[in-house]
Amino acid sequence: MNKKEIANKLATEGYGVFYGKYEYWDSIPYVLHADGSKTFIAKTYNKMGSAGVDLDLNYNKVLQAIERKSVDINNLESALETQRIEKEVEKLII
């Protein structure tokens, strides 16, 4: 889904969606949590030496990032990968 579709769907589900500056980019949607933290609805990437931001994201990943209060989708994916590795290490130890 693109950023507009995601923002609209989140708003209809009761999330407060705002727009702000995320790293280098303006007008990036984010959800503001009760504790003041933000989850940006974006994923950064680097290709051929250039940085970019991906706003066409999987809605379920966006919800998961919001539930975990991740900073962005990159942060969510990193946390999930760390969990996966920890589970694999536990299997090896046991």
Buried (B, 14 or more C-beta within 10 A) or exposed (E): BEBEEBBEBBEEEEBEBEEEEBEEBEEBBBBBEEEEEBBBBBBBEEEEEEEEBEBEBEEEBBBBBBEEBBBBBBBBBEBBEEEEEEEEEEEEEE
